[in-house]
Amino acid sequence: MCRISAGAFSLRLALLAVYRLGAHVGAPGINKVRLDQVWRDVAGTLLGVLDLFSGGNFRTISIFALGVTPYITASDYFAAHDRRLAAVEETAGRGRDGAAED
């Protein structure tokens, strides 16, 4: 049997609460009326199944429905442009520990 400390359990419970609260925060600029109409039109399709497995995040277009895509895009951008930006190049040259010192 695996034992989890009270601190680790509390951390997991807090992260779960943050995720569930974030699932109710809609992305900015979304027309809710039009979104409801779209979801009525696609009910029973693959998008409906995807929404089911995402816990309803796609139906509300919540901020957590985006997943890791924005972070991957930002990482790719900085990887491609770090040679052009002096400050980013200096930070990248120091590594992760050097960047934490700033």
C-alpha positions as CSV (number, residue, x, y, z in Angstrom):
1,M,0.0,0.0,0.0
2,C,1.3,3.4,-0.9
3,R,1.3,6.0,1.8
4,I,1.0,9.7,1.0
5,S,2.0,12.4,3.5
6,A,-0.6,14.9,4.6
7,G,1.4,17.7,2.9
8,A,1.5,15.9,-0.5
9,F,-2.2,15.1,-0.2
10,S,-3.1,18.7,0.6
11,L,-1.0,19.9,-2.4
12,R,-2.8,17.5,-4.7
13,L,-6.2,18.5,-3.4
14,A,-5.3,22.2,-3.8
15,L,-4.1,21.7,-7.4
16,L,-7.3,19.8,-8.2
17,A,-9.4,22.7,-6.7
18,V,-7.4,25.3,-8.8
19,Y,-8.0,23.2,-11.9
20,R,-11.7,22.8,-11.3
21,L,-12.0,26.6,-10.6
22,G,-10.1,27.3,-13.8
23,A,-12.4,25.1,-15.8
24,H,-15.2,27.6,-15.1
25,V,-13.1,30.7,-16.2
26,G,-13.9,31.3,-19.9
27,A,-11.4,32.5,-22.4
28,P,-11.8,36.3,-23.1
29,G,-13.5,37.4,-26.3
30,I,-15.8,34.4,-26.6
31,N,-19.5,35.1,-27.6
32,K,-21.4,32.8,-25.1
33,V,-24.6,32.8,-27.1
34,R,-22.9,31.8,-30.3
35,L,-20.9,29.2,-28.4
36,D,-24.0,27.6,-27.0
37,Q,-25.5,27.5,-30.5
38,V,-22.4,25.8,-31.9
39,W,-22.4,23.1,-29.2
40,R,-26.1,22.4,-29.9
41,D,-25.1,21.9,-33.6
42,V,-22.2,19.5,-32.9
43,A,-23.9,17.5,-30.1
44,G,-23.2,13.8,-30.6
45,T,-20.2,14.3,-32.8
46,L,-16.5,13.7,-32.1
47,L,-16.3,17.2,-30.5
48,G,-19.0,16.2,-28.1
49,V,-17.0,13.1,-27.1
50,L,-13.8,15.2,-26.7
51,D,-15.7,17.6,-24.5
52,L,-16.9,14.7,-22.4
53,F,-13.3,13.5,-21.8
54,S,-12.0,17.0,-21.1
55,G,-14.4,17.4,-18.2
56,G,-16.5,20.1,-20.0
57,N,-13.6,22.4,-20.7
58,F,-14.2,22.6,-24.4
59,R,-17.9,23.4,-23.9
60,T,-17.1,26.5,-21.9
61,I,-13.8,27.3,-23.8
62,S,-12.1,27.6,-20.4
63,I,-8.6,28.8,-20.0
64,F,-7.5,25.3,-19.1
65,A,-9.0,23.8,-22.3
66,L,-5.9,25.2,-24.1
67,G,-3.7,22.7,-22.4
68,V,0.1,23.1,-22.9
69,T,-0.1,24.5,-26.5
70,P,0.5,28.2,-25.5
71,Y,3.6,27.2,-23.5
72,I,5.0,25.1,-26.4
73,T,4.5,27.9,-28.8
74,A,6.2,30.4,-26.5
75,S,9.1,27.9,-26.0
76,D,9.5,27.5,-29.8
77,Y,9.4,31.3,-30.2
78,F,12.1,32.0,-27.7
79,A,14.2,29.1,-29.1
80,A,14.1,30.6,-32.5
81,H,14.7,34.2,-31.4
82,D,17.1,34.0,-28.5
83,R,20.0,34.8,-30.7
84,R,18.4,38.1,-31.8
85,L,17.4,39.3,-28.4
86,A,20.5,40.2,-26.3
87,A,18.7,39.9,-22.9
88,V,17.2,36.6,-23.7
89,E,20.5,35.3,-25.1
90,E,22.3,36.3,-21.9
91,T,19.7,34.5,-19.8
92,A,19.8,31.5,-22.0
93,G,23.6,31.3,-21.8
94,R,23.5,31.1,-18.0
95,G,21.1,28.1,-18.0
96,R,18.1,27.5,-15.7
97,D,19.9,28.2,-12.5
98,G,21.3,31.5,-13.8
99,A,17.9,32.7,-14.9
100,A,16.5,32.1,-11.4
101,E,19.0,34.5,-9.9
102,D,17.4,37.6,-11.6
